[in-house]
């Protein structure tokens, strides 16, 4: 799980966030897999509202990069969390969820061998 172990520890709003989640599971489904299964390639940015934003917030929460409300509002905290994920994925840190971010995340996840 080289990808997940490459997540640094970081701070969001002065709260420490541990981004290494490989050992955490919900039943037999790893957390990262649940997070990825929620997402579809969408173009989401700050100011957007809706179910797709809520799915993104849930996924970011499961990936331990977001600790804000899962309310379907793409706010500054959602954008900051997405920027952290983009930095880890080694792509442009825009704070927007786009095809590039989705594809980079899928590529990294597909590199993880099945358990």
Secondary structure as GFF3:
##gff-version 3
##sequence-region A 1 115
A	DSSP	alpha_helix	2	5	.	.	.	ID=ss1
A	DSSP	beta_strand	9	12	.	.	.	ID=ss2
A	DSSP	beta_strand	15	18	.	.	.	ID=ss3
A	DSSP	beta_strand	25	26	.	.	.	ID=ss4
A	DSSP	beta_strand	29	30	.	.	.	ID=ss5
A	DSSP	alpha_helix	31	38	.	.	.	ID=ss6
A	DSSP	alpha_helix	51	62	.	.	.	ID=ss7
A	DSSP	alpha_helix	76	88	.	.	.	ID=ss8
A	DSSP	alpha_helix	99	110	.	.	.	ID=ss9
###
